[in-house]
Amino acid sequence: MDFQAIIDKYYPAGTLRRDIFMKHSRQVALLALDIMRRKNLPLDPAMVEAAAMLHDIGVFMTHAPAIGCEGSHRYITHGVLGADLLRREGMPEEIARVAERHTGAGITAEDVEMLNLPIPVADYVPRTLLEKLVCYADKFYSKSGTMERKDFRTARASVARHGGNGLARFDEMARMFEE
């Protein structure tokens, strides 16, 4: 699994979007691997690293100029777009699903319809241990501002701002991954 080749293909060296993407993805990967080891989770470290490094691969296709992304899609679509890209690139389905299901603390079909989100109506909720682990680790790091690790309360409040059942899913993941 050469995740770096995919990153290099879509995030050119010397660009703001690459610098931000790499820093964020490494932060998420290191936290996910740390949790995996501390909790003795039955996951392959190489799969955890690859999934964490690629979870946001679709961001470059969105319009987020503050992080160097000049695409035409809304930011909320980056998970679905990234999953499609990873499938086309031949990455394992387990990794594509991490990209697809990590946004917020998951998005339900009801959320898609109720909020009129520009993605196909489907459930994008993390289901597997790998999906939940990367989704959870991602909530502690932003791609904007200082990019420092958020404390638990701040990460939880960030999830709560989006409403729906995301906070309950985040709390469930916290019970799985915290001491």
C-alpha positions in Angstrom: 0.0 0.0 0.0 1.9 3.0 -1.2 -0.2 5.8 0.3 2.6 8.3 -0.2 2.4 7.9 -4.0 -1.2 8.9 -4.0 -0.6 11.9 -1.7 2.3 13.0 -4.0 0.1 12.7 -7.1 -2.6 15.1 -5.7 -0.7 17.2 -3.2 2.3 18.7 -5.0 5.5 19.5 -3.0 5.9 23.1 -2.2 2.2 23.9 -1.9 0.2 25.2 1.1 -2.3 22.4 0.6 0.4 19.7 0.8 2.0 21.3 3.9 -1.4 21.4 5.7 -2.5 18.0 4.5 0.7 16.3 5.5 0.8 17.9 8.9 -2.8 17.1 9.7 -2.7 13.6 8.3 0.5 12.8 10.3 -1.1 14.1 13.5 -4.1 11.9 13.0 -2.0 8.9 12.1 0.2 9.3 15.2 -2.8 9.6 17.5 -4.6 6.7 15.9 -1.5 4.5 16.2 -1.0 5.6 19.8 -4.6 4.7 20.7 -4.3 1.4 18.8 -1.2 0.4 20.9 -2.4 1.7 24.2 -5.8 -0.1 23.8 -4.1 -3.2 22.2 -6.6 -3.0 19.3 -6.6 -5.9 16.9 -5.6 -3.8 13.8 -2.7 -3.8 11.4 -0.5 -0.8 12.1 0.2 -0.4 8.4 -3.5 -0.3 7.6 -4.1 2.3 10.4 -1.3 4.5 9.1 -2.5 4.3 5.5 -6.1 5.0 6.4 -5.2 7.9 8.6 -2.8 9.4 6.0 -5.5 9.2 3.3 -8.7 10.0 5.2 -8.7 13.6 3.8 -7.4 12.9 0.3 -10.5 14.4 -1.3 -10.0 17.9 0.3 -8.0 19.2 -2.7 -11.2 19.0 -4.8 -13.1 21.3 -2.5 -13.2 25.1 -2.3 -11.2 25.8 0.8 -8.7 28.5 -0.1 -7.6 29.1 3.5 -6.0 25.6 3.3 -4.8 25.9 -0.2 -7.6 24.0 -1.9 -9.1 25.7 -5.0 -11.6 23.0 -6.1 -15.2 23.6 -7.0 -16.9 21.3 -4.5 -18.3 22.1 -1.0 -16.0 21.0 1.8 -18.6 18.5 3.2 -18.1 16.4 0.0 -14.5 15.7 0.6 -15.1 12.3 2.2 -17.2 10.9 -0.6 -14.9 12.5 -3.3 -11.9 11.0 -1.5 -13.4 7.6 -1.3 -14.2 7.6 -5.0 -10.6 8.7 -5.8 -9.1 6.0 -3.6 -11.3 3.3 -5.3 -10.1 4.5 -8.7 -6.5 4.4 -7.4 -6.9 0.8 -6.4 -6.7 1.2 -2.6 -8.4 -1.4 -0.4 -12.1 -0.8 0.2 -11.4 -0.6 4.0 -9.3 2.6 3.4 -11.8 4.1 0.9 -14.6 3.6 3.5 -12.5 5.4 6.2 -12.3 8.5 3.8 -16.1 8.2 3.1 -17.2 7.8 6.7 -14.9 10.0 8.8 -16.6 13.4 8.3 -18.0 14.8 11.5 -18.7 11.8 13.6 -20.5 10.3 10.6 -23.4 11.5 8.5 -26.6 9.6 8.3 -28.9 9.3 5.2 -31.4 11.4 7.3 -28.8 14.1 7.8 -28.1 14.2 4.0 -31.8 14.7 3.3 -32.6 17.0 6.1 -29.6 19.3 5.5 -29.8 18.9 1.7 -26.2 17.9 1.6 -24.6 17.7 -1.9 -23.7 14.0 -1.6 -25.7 10.9 -2.5 -28.3 9.9 0.1 -26.6 7.1 2.1 -25.3 6.4 5.6 -21.7 7.6 6.0 -21.3 6.5 9.6 -18.1 4.8 10.8 -18.9 1.1 11.4 -15.7 -0.8 11.7 -13.0 -0.5 14.3 -10.6 1.1 11.8 -13.2 3.6 10.6 -14.1 4.6 14.2 -10.5 4.9 15.2 -9.5 7.3 12.4 -12.7 9.2 12.7 -12.1 9.7 16.4 -8.4 10.7 16.1 -9.4 13.2 13.4 -11.6 15.1 15.8 -8.6 16.2 17.8 -6.9 18.1 14.9 -8.0 20.9 12.6 -6.5 21.9 9.3 -6.7 25.5 10.2 -5.6 27.8 13.0 -2.7 26.6 15.1 -3.2 22.9 14.2 -2.4 22.1 17.8 -4.1 19.1 19.4 -7.5 19.9 20.9 -8.3 18.8 24.4 -11.2 16.4 24.8 -13.8 19.0 25.7 -12.9 21.2 22.7 -13.0 18.2 20.3 -16.4 17.1 21.8 -17.8 20.7 21.5 -16.7 20.9 17.9 -18.7 17.7 17.1 -21.7 19.0 19.1 -21.9 22.2 17.0 -23.0 20.1 14.0 -26.0 18.7 15.8 -27.7 15.4 15.0 -26.5 12.2 16.5 -22.8 12.9 15.9 -22.2 13.7 19.6 -23.6 10.4 20.7 -21.4 8.6 18.2 -18.4 10.6 19.3 -19.1 9.7 23.0 -19.4 6.0 22.0 -16.0 6.2 20.3 -14.5 8.0 23.4 -15.7 5.1 25.6 -13.9 2.7 23.2 -10.7 4.6 22.9 -10.1 6.4 26.1 -8.8 5.0 29.5 
